[in-house]
Amino acid sequence: MTVTKEATRRAINNRIDQTFDELQVGQVFRSGGRTVTETDVVNFCALTGNWIEIHSNVHYASKTRFGKRLVQGSLTYSIVTGLIQFGLGIQANYGIDNMRFRSPVYIGDTIYAVCEVIDKKVKDDNYGVIKFLMKAVNQKGELLQQGEWSLLMLRKREDLDALVASSLPELAA
């Protein structure tokens, strides 16, 4: 069986275990889907205190241009960043830029993450800042949300391996 370029482009590849030096501009990572539920929205309202009517009031939301309740944009972003699984090379969140909400997300929508390496900047001998274009798309392939997410990463594999080894306890005999 031959794997086509299209099949590879559409494959789930959501684990980023590379170091800064191993990642290349243009690399794309894709997740499987996750359906946003009523429970997700209510729990997020309770967690954040974001009880804005468009998220929490069915009657009010039915009178808006959207006709029904919307999922919070910050919840969508939180889910998308969780759909891409980052390995231990990530050391810190450096910032989010150019966040845009392109289309509404509704309860019951299934969202997918698409994450592309768009820039790399060496910080020093040990660290670099990598910038990802993070996109949320729905089950119809519509772009819902996008933003640029910068992360501080360890540069070298040997530094990551040493950090991981030093963080694990010795096993008792």
PASEBA-1860 file (N, C-alpha, C; in nm, 3 decimals):
! residues 173
1> MTVTKEAT> 0.084/-0.118/0.000/0.000/0.000/0.000/0.089/0.125/0.000 ~ 0.065/0.214/-0.091/0.142/0.337/-0.102/0.069/0.449/-0.029 ~ 0.142/0.523/0.054/0.085/0.637/0.126/0.102/0.760/0.038 ~ -0.008/0.825/0.005/-0.003/0.942/-0.082/0.032/1.067/-0.001 ~ 0.074/1.170/-0.072/0.105/1.298/-0.008/-0.021/1.352/0.061 ~ -0.136/1.336/-0.001/-0.263/1.383/0.057/-0.293/1.309/0.187 ~ -0.272/1.178/0.189/-0.296/1.101/0.312/-0.203/1.145/0.423 ~ -0.078/1.172/0.391/0.018/1.219/0.490/-0.023/1.356/0.542
9> RRAINNRI> -0.068/1.443/0.454/-0.110/1.578/0.492/-0.231/1.573/0.587 ~ -0.311/1.469/0.575/-0.433/1.459/0.655/-0.417/1.365/0.774 ~ -0.299/1.314/0.799/-0.276/1.220/0.909/-0.271/1.292/1.043 ~ -0.306/1.218/1.149/-0.292/1.271/1.285/-0.144/1.261/1.323 ~ -0.090/1.374/1.361/0.051/1.385/1.400/0.055/1.494/1.507 ~ 0.008/1.464/1.625/-0.014/1.569/1.725/0.085/1.569/1.841 ~ 0.193/1.496/1.830/0.291/1.491/1.940/0.419/1.560/1.897 ~ 0.457/1.665/1.970/0.579/1.739/1.940/0.682/1.706/2.048
17> DQTFDELQ> 0.768/1.609/2.017/0.871/1.566/2.111/1.008/1.622/2.075 ~ 1.017/1.700/1.968/1.144/1.752/1.922/1.192/1.867/2.011 ~ 1.321/1.892/1.999/1.380/2.011/2.060/1.373/2.125/1.958 ~ 1.409/2.244/2.003/1.411/2.361/1.915/1.494/2.335/1.789 ~ 1.616/2.282/1.806/1.704/2.259/1.691/1.650/2.153/1.596 ~ 1.566/2.062/1.644/1.513/1.954/1.560/1.390/1.996/1.479 ~ 1.321/2.099/1.523/1.201/2.146/1.451/1.241/2.235/1.333 ~ 1.163/2.228/1.228/1.191/2.306/1.107/1.071/2.394/1.073
25> VGQVFRSG> 1.099/2.516/1.028/0.992/2.604/0.980/0.919/2.531/0.868 ~ 0.788/2.533/0.874/0.705/2.465/0.775/0.649/2.332/0.822 ~ 0.705/2.275/0.930/0.651/2.150/0.984/0.509/2.173/1.032 ~ 0.421/2.077/1.004/0.280/2.088/1.042/0.243/1.967/1.128 ~ 0.168/1.996/1.233/0.117/1.894/1.323/-0.036/1.905/1.323 ~ -0.104/1.790/1.324/-0.251/1.788/1.323/-0.301/1.692/1.430 ~ -0.414/1.729/1.488/-0.474/1.645/1.592/-0.595/1.570/1.538 ~ -0.640/1.477/1.620/-0.772/1.420/1.601/-0.874/1.520/1.654
33> GRTVTETD> -0.999/1.485/1.647/-1.105/1.578/1.688/-1.147/1.561/1.832 ~ -1.211/1.666/1.882/-1.271/1.665/2.015/-1.399/1.745/2.009 ~ -1.509/1.681/2.048/-1.639/1.747/2.047/-1.656/1.829/2.174 ~ -1.695/1.955/2.158/-1.717/2.044/2.272/-1.859/2.020/2.323 ~ -1.870/1.995/2.453/-1.999/1.958/2.513/-2.057/2.069/2.600 ~ -2.181/2.051/2.634/-2.249/2.140/2.730/-2.171/2.143/2.861 ~ -2.125/2.029/2.906/-2.049/2.021/3.030/-1.922/2.104/3.023 ~ -1.853/2.099/2.908/-1.732/2.181/2.890/-1.763/2.329/2.911
41> VVNFCALT> -1.870/2.375/2.848/-1.905/2.518/2.853/-1.945/2.559/2.994 ~ -2.029/2.481/3.060/-2.072/2.515/3.196/-1.954/2.511/3.293 ~ -1.871/2.409/3.282/-1.753/2.401/3.370/-1.660/2.520/3.348 ~ -1.643/2.561/3.222/-1.556/2.675/3.194/-1.616/2.803/3.248 ~ -1.749/2.819/3.237/-1.816/2.934/3.299/-1.787/2.939/3.448 ~ -1.801/2.825/3.514/-1.779/2.818/3.658/-1.633/2.844/3.694 ~ -1.542/2.789/3.617/-1.399/2.804/3.645/-1.353/2.948/3.628 ~ -1.399/3.014/3.523/-1.350/3.148/3.489/-1.439/3.261/3.536
49> GNWIEIHS> -1.564/3.230/3.571/-1.660/3.335/3.605/-1.716/3.403/3.481 ~ -1.691/3.346/3.364/-1.738/3.402/3.237/-1.880/3.352/3.210 ~ -1.977/3.415/3.276/-2.118/3.379/3.259/-2.188/3.473/3.163 ~ -2.114/3.526/3.065/-2.174/3.616/2.967/-2.293/3.545/2.902 ~ -2.400/3.618/2.881/-2.527/3.560/2.835/-2.515/3.477/2.708 ~ -2.430/3.516/2.615/-2.417/3.442/2.489/-2.365/3.300/2.513 ~ -2.300/3.277/2.628/-2.248/3.144/2.661/-2.340/3.067/2.755 ~ -2.421/3.138/2.833/-2.491/3.071/2.944/-2.643/3.082/2.942
57> NVHYASKT> -2.700/3.160/2.853/-2.844/3.184/2.855/-2.904/3.144/2.720 ~ -2.972/3.029/2.718/-3.029/2.976/2.593/-3.128/3.074/2.531 ~ -3.216/3.131/2.614/-3.318/3.223/2.561/-3.253/3.346/2.499 ~ -3.162/3.408/2.573/-3.093/3.526/2.521/-3.019/3.492/2.391 ~ -2.942/3.384/2.392/-2.862/3.347/2.276/-2.951/3.321/2.153 ~ -3.072/3.270/2.176/-3.163/3.242/2.063/-3.206/3.370/1.991 ~ -3.195/3.484/2.056/-3.236/3.613/1.999/-3.120/3.684/1.928 ~ -2.999/3.629/1.938/-2.882/3.694/1.877/-2.866/3.651/1.732
65> RFGKRLVQ> -2.773/3.712/1.664/-2.746/3.677/1.524/-2.702/3.533/1.507 ~ -2.653/3.470/1.616/-2.604/3.333/1.609/-2.715/3.231/1.632 ~ -2.822/3.271/1.700/-2.938/3.185/1.719/-2.924/3.080/1.827 ~ -2.807/3.067/1.884/-2.785/2.971/1.992/-2.658/3.007/2.066 ~ -2.635/2.937/2.178/-2.519/2.967/2.262/-2.389/2.939/2.190 ~ -2.289/3.019/2.224/-2.155/3.003/2.169/-2.061/2.946/2.274 ~ -1.962/2.873/2.228/-1.853/2.827/2.313/-1.757/2.944/2.330 ~ -1.705/2.964/2.451/-1.610/3.071/2.476/-1.486/3.054/2.389
73> GSLTYSIV> -1.438/3.166/2.333/-1.317/3.162/2.252/-1.198/3.113/2.330 ~ -1.189/3.152/2.457/-1.076/3.109/2.539/-1.084/2.960/2.572 ~ -1.204/2.905/2.579/-1.218/2.760/2.597/-1.172/2.688/2.471 ~ -1.213/2.738/2.356/-1.170/2.678/2.230/-1.018/2.676/2.221 ~ -0.955/2.789/2.253/-0.809/2.795/2.248/-0.746/2.697/2.347 ~ -0.803/2.687/2.465/-0.750/2.593/2.565/-0.758/2.450/2.515 ~ -0.868/2.414/2.453/-0.883/2.278/2.399/-0.783/2.253/2.287 ~ -0.771/2.351/2.196/-0.681/2.335/2.081/-0.537/2.314/2.126
81> TGLIQFGL> -0.493/2.393/2.225/-0.355/2.378/2.271/-0.334/2.244/2.341 ~ -0.440/2.185/2.395/-0.431/2.052/2.454/-0.435/1.940/2.352 ~ -0.495/1.967/2.236/-0.501/1.864/2.131/-0.364/1.839/2.069 ~ -0.278/1.941/2.071/-0.140/1.924/2.030/-0.061/1.895/2.157 ~ 0.002/1.780/2.162/0.072/1.737/2.283/0.219/1.772/2.273 ~ 0.260/1.862/2.361/0.399/1.907/2.361/0.481/1.824/2.458 ~ 0.599/1.787/2.414/0.690/1.709/2.497/0.764/1.796/2.597 ~ 0.866/1.739/2.657/0.936/1.803/2.767/1.034/1.912/2.724
89> GIQANYGI> 1.054/1.929/2.595/1.141/2.036/2.547/1.086/2.175/2.571 ~ 0.954/2.184/2.590/0.890/2.313/2.617/0.924/2.354/2.760 ~ 0.975/2.476/2.775/1.014/2.525/2.906/0.923/2.635/2.958 ~ 0.863/2.713/2.869/0.776/2.822/2.914/0.691/2.872/2.797 ~ 0.574/2.924/2.832/0.489/2.994/2.737/0.547/3.134/2.721 ~ 0.575/3.175/2.599/0.639/3.304/2.574/0.539/3.411/2.532 ~ 0.425/3.370/2.477/0.324/3.468/2.441/0.232/3.420/2.331 ~ 0.119/3.489/2.319/0.020/3.463/2.214/-0.002/3.595/2.141
97> DNMRFRSP> 0.013/3.594/2.009/-0.005/3.714/1.929/-0.107/3.689/1.818 ~ -0.168/3.797/1.775/-0.258/3.795/1.658/-0.369/3.692/1.669 ~ -0.425/3.674/1.790/-0.537/3.581/1.809/-0.660/3.639/1.740 ~ -0.722/3.558/1.655/-0.842/3.600/1.584/-0.946/3.490/1.594 ~ -1.070/3.532/1.614/-1.184/3.441/1.620/-1.258/3.457/1.487 ~ -1.243/3.359/1.399/-1.291/3.371/1.261/-1.437/3.331/1.244 ~ -1.480/3.229/1.315/-1.617/3.179/1.305/-1.660/3.130/1.442 ~ -1.790/3.133/1.469/-1.837/3.088/1.600/-1.819/2.938/1.620
105> VYIGDTIY> -1.799/2.901/1.745/-1.794/2.761/1.784/-1.920/2.734/1.867 ~ -1.991/2.629/1.830/-2.116/2.594/1.897/-2.099/2.466/1.979 ~ -2.180/2.454/2.082/-2.184/2.329/2.158/-2.220/2.218/2.060 ~ -2.144/2.111/2.063/-2.164/1.999/1.971/-2.068/2.001/1.853 ~ -1.998/2.113/1.830/-1.897/2.116/1.724/-1.779/2.028/1.764 ~ -1.718/1.966/1.665/-1.594/1.892/1.687/-1.481/1.978/1.633 ~ -1.382/2.002/1.717/-1.271/2.087/1.675/-1.143/2.005/1.661 ~ -1.062/2.050/1.569/-0.933/1.988/1.538/-0.827/2.097/1.545
113> AVCEVIDK> -0.706/2.059/1.581/-0.595/2.155/1.586/-0.501/2.131/1.470 ~ -0.456/2.241/1.412/-0.351/2.239/1.311/-0.245/2.336/1.360 ~ -0.122/2.289/1.370/-0.014/2.367/1.431/0.105/2.365/1.336 ~ 0.146/2.484/1.289/0.258/2.493/1.195/0.371/2.575/1.255 ~ 0.493/2.527/1.242/0.610/2.603/1.284/0.629/2.716/1.183 ~ 0.620/2.843/1.230/0.631/2.956/1.137/0.755/3.042/1.161 ~ 0.821/3.025/1.274/0.942/3.104/1.299/1.023/3.041/1.411 ~ 1.154/3.064/1.408/1.245/3.019/1.512/1.345/3.130/1.538
121> KVKDDNYG> 1.370/3.157/1.666/1.472/3.255/1.704/1.558/3.197/1.815 ~ 1.687/3.191/1.791/1.780/3.144/1.893/1.788/3.251/2.001 ~ 1.771/3.210/2.126/1.780/3.302/2.239/1.923/3.305/2.294 ~ 1.979/3.186/2.316/2.117/3.172/2.362/2.162/3.030/2.330 ~ 2.272/2.986/2.388/2.324/2.852/2.357/2.229/2.739/2.398 ~ 2.144/2.765/2.499/2.060/2.659/2.554/1.913/2.665/2.511 ~ 1.866/2.783/2.473/1.723/2.800/2.448/1.695/2.872/2.318 ~ 1.577/2.845/2.265/1.526/2.917/2.149/1.378/2.941/2.168
129> VIKFLMKA> 1.327/3.039/2.096/1.183/3.068/2.098/1.127/3.025/1.963 ~ 1.031/2.937/1.970/0.968/2.886/1.848/0.827/2.941/1.839 ~ 0.786/2.980/1.721/0.652/3.036/1.701/0.570/2.940/1.615 ~ 0.454/2.904/1.668/0.360/2.816/1.599/0.238/2.896/1.557 ~ 0.187/2.870/1.437/0.055/2.919/1.398/-0.043/2.811/1.438 ~ -0.125/2.842/1.539/-0.223/2.746/1.591/-0.358/2.779/1.529 ~ -0.421/2.678/1.469/-0.552/2.695/1.409/-0.649/2.595/1.468 ~ -0.771/2.640/1.489/-0.882/2.552/1.524/-0.973/2.545/1.403
137> VNQKGELL> -1.006/2.424/1.361/-1.102/2.404/1.253/-1.212/2.311/1.303 ~ -1.329/2.322/1.241/-1.439/2.236/1.285/-1.454/2.115/1.192 ~ -1.558/2.038/1.219/-1.584/1.914/1.145/-1.611/1.939/0.997 ~ -1.642/2.061/0.959/-1.664/2.096/0.818/-1.537/2.150/0.753 ~ -1.428/2.161/0.832/-1.303/2.215/0.779/-1.298/2.367/0.783 ~ -1.395/2.432/0.847/-1.400/2.577/0.856/-1.302/2.627/0.962 ~ -1.230/2.734/0.928/-1.138/2.795/1.024/-1.219/2.868/1.130 ~ -1.197/2.832/1.255/-1.270/2.891/1.367/-1.188/2.997/1.438
145> QQGEWSLL> -1.060/2.970/1.452/-0.974/3.053/1.536/-0.829/3.031/1.494 ~ -0.748/3.136/1.506/-0.606/3.119/1.483/-0.528/3.222/1.562 ~ -0.405/3.186/1.595/-0.318/3.276/1.668/-0.176/3.223/1.663 ~ -0.082/3.310/1.691/0.060/3.273/1.692/0.103/3.251/1.837 ~ 0.153/3.133/1.864/0.189/3.093/1.999/0.340/3.073/2.005 ~ 0.407/3.150/2.088/0.552/3.140/2.103/0.586/3.067/2.232 ~ 0.680/2.973/2.220/0.721/2.892/2.334/0.872/2.890/2.346 ~ 0.920/2.896/2.470/1.062/2.881/2.498/1.093/2.732/2.503
153> MLRKREDL> 1.193/2.690/2.426/1.226/2.548/2.418/1.376/2.526/2.439 ~ 1.406/2.410/2.492/1.546/2.367/2.495/1.593/2.344/2.352 ~ 1.716/2.383/2.324/1.768/2.372/2.187/1.817/2.233/2.153 ~ 1.890/2.171/2.245/1.965/2.050/2.210/1.906/1.925/2.275 ~ 1.909/1.816/2.199/1.859/1.687/2.248/1.934/1.643/2.372 ~ 2.067/1.659/2.375/2.144/1.613/2.491/2.106/1.690/2.618 ~ 2.073/1.818/2.605/2.028/1.895/2.721/1.893/1.847/2.771 ~ 1.803/1.815/2.678/1.672/1.763/2.717/1.688/1.626/2.784
161> DALVASSL> 1.768/1.539/2.725/1.788/1.407/2.784/1.848/1.417/2.924 ~ 1.943/1.509/2.944/2.004/1.528/3.076/1.902/1.581/3.176 ~ 1.818/1.673/3.134/1.714/1.728/3.223/1.617/1.619/3.265 ~ 1.572/1.540/3.168/1.477/1.432/3.199/1.542/1.331/3.294 ~ 1.664/1.291/3.267/1.733/1.194/3.353/1.749/1.247/3.495 ~ 1.780/1.377/3.509/1.799/1.434/3.643/1.668/1.449/3.720 ~ 1.556/1.447/3.647/1.426/1.467/3.714/1.362/1.336/3.758 ~ 1.416/1.223/3.716/1.359/1.093/3.751/1.425/1.037/3.875
169> PELAA> 1.347/0.983/3.967/1.408/0.925/4.087/1.480/0.794/4.056 ~ 1.578/0.763/4.138/1.646/0.635/4.129/1.547/0.526/4.168 ~ 1.552/0.413/4.101/1.465/0.302/4.135/1.530/0.219/4.246 ~ 1.450/0.187/4.347/1.499/0.103/4.456/1.521/-0.037/4.405 ~ 1.626/-0.098/4.452/1.658/-0.235/4.407/1.567/-0.337/4.468
END
